[in-house]
């Protein structure tokens, strides 16, 4: 079954299977370098460069909250050059298979109702002409077996993939109350973030009936009524960690059970940045934004030259502020989505959009030659889809964390 599974998936995702082999992708990935920034909004001029894998975090602040952000990426090749290729985070038994972590602790400046808060990815430009064949099938499988709260419109002019924040984060901790201007710990400052609570935060979880297990907590918050009853309380510290084993930034590959996809083939000057956001989907208010971007050719050379001149020059080259480490004190100073605004799991929005491999504007994608093959592989043999689902379900069961790892 495994060989049939791999064949079906590769037929649905590539006309050149060898290009999707992670070993074949590695030389191509060598041409690229990563850079990670975080900020209180989408405005890149407000971003700071995050020193990946250093144990350091950055502080960002807006009208809604103060947050400290830390990022770990396995096999990191990027800027700043001082960043090590890995982190002790991945030596933790809980994270031995994970490829990356985006974690942040935050203290709201006002009560933030959680009902319409989301976590996920979005873009400010269309990506429909860069979607790999098989995208719809892959998303549906992921939604069914990895994260049922996800919703997506990949064919919109400003595409997005969101889930309710409290059901997306794979570790969520409720902490103590923090006075204005008081220090609060960055994620992982003392230890890897675990599900649970600290002091009065543990009491608050118990009062609200939050499950202690992360899988059960994620399922609990799929229900709108449970999210409506939860408010991110002004002055209380919360910590969230989002991690998974599927996005291999070191080799620029997507690794789902049974196959790997070299994402370099689908990158261009517009779609080279993966944008993570914690926001209110209804009001559009952005709380935290983290960008993981690829640099290459002239942009990479310019950034490398700038780094030699100092942190400020690197900031100017990439549009973010470079920081050397965490301060001991924090800085002072839309339409409803299925699965977010109701009690149901998310859905693929615009599921009747262009067939995989088509752009949606009448133009062929770069891999249009494989459209008929991909279409056939997706629809001709329903039993293969069942095999894929069984394989994913079995893989999830084998992971001791249960349903604790998402797709993006």
C-alpha positions as MATLAB code, in Angstrom:
seq = 'XXXXXXXXXXXXXXXXXXXXXXXXXXXXXXXXXXXXXXXXXXXXXXXXXXXXXXXXXXXXXXXXXXXXXXXXXXXXXXXXXXXXXXXXXXXXXXXXXXXXXXXXXXXXXXXXXXXXXXXXXXXXXXXXXXXXXXXXXXXXXXXXXXXXXXXXXXXXXXXXXXXXXXXXXXXXXXXXXXXXXXXXXXXXXXXXXXXXXXXXXXXXXXXXXXXXXXXXXXXXXXXXXXXXXXXXXXXXXXXXXXXXXXXXXXXXXXXXXXXXXXXXXXXXXXXXXXXXXXXXXXXXXXXXXXXXXXXXXXXXXXXXXXXXXXXXXXXXXXXXXXXXXXXXXXXXXXXXXXXXXXXXXXXXXXXXXXXXXXXXXXXXXXXXXXXXXXXXXXXXXXXXXXXXXXXXXXXXXXXXXXXXXXXX';
ca = [
       0.000    0.000    0.000;
       2.846    2.376    0.814;
       4.263    2.233   -2.716;
       0.811    2.793   -4.232;
       0.307    5.723   -1.886;
       3.584    7.357   -2.795;
       2.889    6.879   -6.495;
      -0.572    8.393   -6.264;
       0.634   11.398   -4.320;
       3.582   12.072   -6.586;
       1.375   11.812   -9.657;
      -0.917   14.398   -8.114;
       1.833   16.794   -7.170;
       4.541   16.677   -9.808;
       5.206   15.902  -13.425;
       8.890   15.488  -12.448;
       8.953   13.273   -9.357;
      12.697   13.667   -8.892;
      12.282   17.414   -8.420;
      10.171   16.736   -5.359;
      12.761   14.441   -3.806;
      14.210   16.248   -0.758;
      17.711   15.121   -1.767;
      17.219   16.593   -5.228;
      15.775   19.751   -3.669;
      18.771   20.333   -1.400;
      21.170   21.767   -4.048;
      18.436   24.121   -5.233;
      17.720   25.202   -1.656;
      21.395   26.129   -1.239;
      20.758   29.153   -3.469;
      18.384   30.602   -0.896;
      18.655   31.986    2.617;
      15.903   32.537    5.135;
      15.178   35.614    7.164;
      12.502   35.792    9.856;
      10.882   38.977   11.108;
       8.140   39.753   13.586;
       6.001   42.774   14.221;
       2.776   44.172   15.654;
       1.213   44.609   12.194;
       1.701   43.729    8.524;
       3.808   46.886    8.097;
       7.341   45.572    7.510;
       8.870   48.856    8.633;
       7.604   47.992   12.132;
       9.180   44.531   12.073;
      12.267   43.316   13.889;
      14.557   40.561   12.654;
      14.152   37.489   14.857;
      17.454   35.796   15.812;
      16.414   32.219   15.044;
      17.665   29.370   17.285;
      19.623   31.710   19.565;
      17.394   31.428   22.624;
      16.658   35.128   22.194;
      13.297   36.702   21.496;
      12.018   40.045   20.275;
       9.403   42.300   21.842;
       6.624   43.868   19.769;
       3.838   46.116   20.936;
       0.644   47.685   19.622;
      -2.606   49.050   21.036;
      -3.845   45.543   21.815;
      -0.956   43.740   23.484;
       2.738   43.390   24.185;
       4.284   40.177   22.848;
       7.616   38.377   22.915;
       8.333   36.154   19.919;
      10.836   33.310   19.534;
      11.362   31.161   16.424;
      13.238   27.874   16.052;
      13.934   26.246   12.691;
      15.710   22.941   12.175;
      18.637   23.112    9.689;
      18.371   26.901    9.578;
      20.370   28.608    6.842;
      19.708   32.289    6.985;
      20.307   35.722    8.405;
      21.569   36.977   10.748;
      24.611   34.806   10.070;
      25.243   34.339   13.800;
      22.114   32.167   14.085;
      22.977   28.486   14.711;
      21.547   25.783   12.433;
      19.462   24.174   15.159;
      18.098   24.676   18.676;
      18.022   22.645   21.917;
      14.244   22.856   21.458;
      14.459   19.982   18.949;
      16.319   17.790   21.451;
      13.248   17.812   23.663;
      11.460   14.441   23.287;
       8.212   16.261   22.569;
       9.727   17.996   19.537;
      12.101   15.395   18.131;
      10.183   15.236   14.828;
       9.253   18.894   14.495;
      10.841   21.089   11.842;
      10.055   24.511   13.298;
       8.318   26.435   16.055;
       6.748   29.891   16.125;
       6.099   30.726   19.776;
       5.066   33.893   21.557;
       3.996   35.041   24.982;
       1.712   38.049   25.203;
      -0.041   40.286   27.693;
      -3.205   42.013   26.414;
      -3.632   45.721   27.104;
      -7.397   45.286   26.896;
      -9.779   42.347   27.085;
      -9.673   40.528   23.736;
     -12.684   38.282   23.042;
     -11.448   35.036   21.503;
     -14.503   34.149   19.388;
     -13.197   35.549   16.105;
      -9.462   35.420   16.773;
      -7.599   33.316   14.229;
      -4.114   31.993   13.606;
      -2.844   31.113   10.169;
      -1.364   32.310    6.924;
      -2.437   34.981    4.494;
      -1.116   36.939    1.529;
      -1.701   40.426    0.176;
      -1.603   39.180   -3.439;
      -3.019   36.240   -5.438;
      -1.180   32.903   -5.341;
      -3.622   30.844   -7.417;
      -1.163   30.607  -10.303;
       1.495   29.203   -7.941;
      -0.560   26.453   -6.297;
       0.797   22.946   -6.903;
      -1.455   20.346   -8.539;
      -3.283   18.378   -5.871;
      -3.682   21.355   -3.536;
      -7.423   20.885   -2.955;
      -7.076   17.177   -2.210;
      -4.130   17.755    0.109;
      -5.999   20.470    1.998;
      -9.081   18.312    2.473;
      -7.019   15.424    3.818;
      -5.173   17.730    6.201;
      -8.443   19.253    7.356;
     -10.035   15.853    7.942;
      -7.173   14.247    9.841;
      -4.808   16.929   11.144;
      -6.682   20.178   11.808;
     -10.475   20.123   11.298;
     -10.764   23.790   12.253;
      -8.962   25.084    9.178;
     -10.706   27.221    6.559;
      -9.158   28.390    3.323;
      -9.684   30.480    0.215;
      -6.578   29.906   -1.878;
      -8.103   31.451   -5.003;
      -8.955   34.866   -3.566;
      -7.089   38.006   -4.570;
      -5.849   38.070   -0.968;
      -5.792   34.350   -0.116;
      -5.865   33.042    3.422;
      -5.760   29.888    5.521;
      -7.007   30.357    9.088;
      -8.258   28.394   12.040;
      -9.566   29.503   15.434;
      -6.455   30.530   17.346;
      -7.265   28.504   20.444;
      -7.717   25.326   18.410;
      -4.685   25.966   16.163;
      -1.962   26.450   18.757;
      -0.465   23.118   19.733;
       0.652   24.264   23.169;
      -1.236   26.933   25.093;
      -0.426   28.129   28.577;
      -2.370   30.529   30.789;
      -0.086   32.447   33.118;
      -0.243   34.876   35.995;
      -1.463   38.458   35.965;
       1.275   40.938   35.037;
       1.379   44.531   36.210;
       1.850   47.331   33.694;
       5.518   47.525   32.739;
       6.422   44.345   34.628;
       8.667   41.705   33.103;
       7.094   38.534   31.736;
       8.925   35.512   30.394;
       9.526   34.962   26.712;
       8.445   31.567   25.315;
      10.971   28.893   26.174;
      12.969   31.280   28.362;
      12.952   28.751   31.189;
      11.725   25.571   29.480;
       9.836   24.348   26.419;
       6.227   25.545   26.540;
       3.838   22.855   27.755;
       0.066   22.811   27.845;
      -1.257   24.043   31.180;
      -1.344   26.999   33.523;
       0.696   28.783   36.175;
      -0.679   29.922   39.522;
      -3.898   31.840   39.030;
      -3.698   30.891   35.345;
      -4.183   27.239   36.280;
      -7.177   28.270   38.397;
      -8.569   30.209   35.443;
      -8.273   27.176   33.167;
     -10.098   25.068   35.746;
     -12.827   27.686   36.188;
     -13.460   27.739   32.444;
     -13.374   23.964   32.163;
     -10.435   23.888   29.745;
      -9.162   20.347   29.133;
      -5.633   19.703   30.380;
      -4.679   17.748   27.251;
      -3.725   19.856   24.214;
      -5.647   17.653   21.772;
      -8.826   17.878   23.834;
      -8.345   21.620   24.346;
      -8.035   22.133   20.586;
     -11.223   20.139   19.992;
     -12.955   22.050   22.815;
     -12.325   25.387   21.104;
     -13.701   24.258   17.752;
     -17.072   25.064   19.300;
     -18.017   28.727   18.977;
     -19.798   28.707   22.338;
     -16.568   27.708   24.087;
     -14.584   30.413   22.307;
     -17.257   32.968   23.110;
     -16.873   32.141   26.799;
     -13.112   32.713   26.693;
     -11.530   36.172   26.751;
      -7.832   36.951   26.639;
      -7.825   38.926   29.856;
      -6.210   42.330   30.153;
      -2.967   42.065   32.106;
      -2.717   38.264   32.068;
       0.197   36.471   30.392;
      -0.523   33.800   27.773;
       1.936   31.653   25.835;
       1.270   29.903   22.517;
       3.511   27.553   20.555;
       2.830   26.516   16.959;
       5.015   23.712   15.647;
       4.883   20.803   13.212;
       7.018   18.269   11.325;
       5.665   19.041    7.853;
       7.342   22.239    6.661;
      11.070   21.664    6.198;
      12.442   25.181    5.822;
      16.000   23.852    5.666;
      15.301   22.099    2.364;
      12.372   24.285    1.274;
      10.120   21.227    1.226;
       6.652   20.233    2.351;
       6.766   16.768    3.939;
       3.446   15.058    4.424;
       3.191   11.354    5.262;
       4.058    9.462    2.091;
       5.601   12.186   -0.031;
       7.679   15.366   -0.157;
       7.111   18.418   -2.330;
       9.883   20.849   -3.290;
       8.207   24.224   -2.791;
      10.997   26.136   -4.546;
       9.267   25.391   -7.841;
       6.263   27.440   -6.707;
       8.168   30.453   -5.371;
       8.437   33.755   -7.207;
       9.178   37.379   -6.329;
       5.708   37.791   -4.815;
       5.171   34.456   -3.087;
       8.536   34.144   -1.321;
       7.216   35.063    2.134;
       5.100   32.853    4.408;
       3.143   35.170    6.658;
       1.802   33.943   10.009;
      -0.721   36.114   11.791;
      -2.686   36.226   15.037;
      -5.626   38.538   14.379;
      -9.329   39.211   14.775;
     -10.887   38.012   11.533;
     -14.065   40.041   12.010;
     -12.494   43.433   12.767;
      -9.221   42.929   10.882;
      -7.204   43.932   13.951;
      -3.713   42.389   13.778;
      -2.135   41.350   17.076;
       1.075   39.561   16.006;
       2.654   38.972   12.582;
       5.652   36.709   11.849;
       7.158   36.487    8.357;
       9.431   33.660    7.198;
      10.918   34.823    3.907;
      13.333   33.493    1.297;
      16.121   35.702   -0.027;
      17.956   34.920   -3.253;
      19.997   36.476   -6.038;
      20.349   40.241   -5.715;
      18.153   40.542   -2.611;
      20.323   37.977   -0.837;
      23.577   39.560   -1.971;
      22.364   42.985   -0.846;
      21.350   41.646    2.569;
      24.683   39.852    3.028;
      26.593   43.006    2.093;
      24.451   45.043    4.445;
      24.998   42.640    7.338;
      28.761   43.169    7.061;
      28.166   46.883    7.591;
      26.160   46.356   10.756;
      22.716   45.648   12.103;
      21.233   48.968   11.026;
      22.315   48.390    7.432;
      20.731   44.934    7.431;
      17.542   46.461    8.756;
      17.497   48.943    5.898;
      18.116   46.167    3.370;
      15.207   43.979    4.442;
      12.858   46.529    5.968;
      12.924   45.280    9.562;
      14.707   46.221   12.771;
      17.544   43.934   13.887;
      17.783   43.209   17.598;
      20.642   41.593   19.485;
      18.548   39.957   22.172;
      15.627   40.269   24.501;
      15.279   43.209   26.853;
      14.746   42.399   30.518;
      11.685   44.643   30.480;
       9.023   44.716   27.759;
       8.735   47.785   25.579;
       6.403   50.448   27.070;
       4.654   53.121   25.953;
     -14.471   41.086    8.039;
     -16.733   38.476    6.743;
     -17.251   35.505    9.038;
     -15.058   32.497    8.331;
     -16.525   29.004    8.403;
     -15.180   27.350   11.534;
     -14.285   30.688   13.166;
     -17.555   32.558   13.555;
     -19.735   29.483   14.037;
     -19.670   26.173   15.829;
     -18.641   24.070   12.855;
     -15.273   22.952   11.616;
     -13.732   24.999    8.837;
     -14.232   24.429    5.125;
     -12.485   25.093    1.876;
     -14.022   28.319    0.643;
     -14.375   28.558   -3.137;
     -14.005   24.803   -3.364;
     -15.372   25.031   -6.887;
     -12.455   27.223   -7.891;
     -10.016   26.457  -10.679;
      -8.967   22.876  -11.174;
      -5.616   22.052   -9.648;
      -2.945   23.315  -11.972;
      -5.087   26.110  -13.442;
      -4.646   29.747  -12.548;
      -8.274   30.823  -12.432;
      -7.731   33.604  -14.963;
      -7.697   31.446  -18.073;
      -3.922   31.123  -18.107;
      -1.999   27.930  -17.568;
       0.241   27.532  -14.553;
       3.954   26.747  -15.003;
       3.092   23.062  -14.636;
       0.025   23.034  -16.880;
       1.349   20.026  -18.789;
       0.598   17.885  -15.771;
      -2.960   19.143  -15.279;
      -4.689   16.245  -17.006;
      -2.462   13.730  -15.241;
      -3.053   15.377  -11.868;
      -6.791   15.603  -12.501;
      -6.920   11.942  -13.436;
      -4.939   10.918  -10.366;
      -7.310   12.888   -8.134;
     -10.588   11.578   -9.539;
     -10.077    8.269  -11.333;
      -9.409    6.006   -8.377;
     -11.357    6.802   -5.232;
      -9.787    3.852   -3.446;
      -6.401    5.573   -3.587;
      -7.881    8.517   -1.716;
      -8.996    6.077    0.979;
      -5.460    4.687    1.141;
      -4.068    8.192    1.586;
      -6.535    8.901    4.365;
      -5.790    5.598    6.111;
      -2.059    6.289    5.900;
      -2.414    9.777    7.363;
      -4.710    8.537   10.092;
      -2.266    5.786   11.004;
       0.646    8.213   11.070;
      -1.248   10.558   13.373;
      -2.060    7.672   15.703;
       1.605    6.704   15.870;
       2.595   10.187   17.052;
       2.515   10.180   20.862;
       1.218   13.755   20.819;
      -1.941   12.688   18.997;
      -3.560   15.342   16.848;
      -0.947   17.902   17.808;
       0.683   18.926   14.553;
      -0.806   21.042   11.812;
      -0.006   21.602    8.201;
       1.259   25.174    7.993;
];
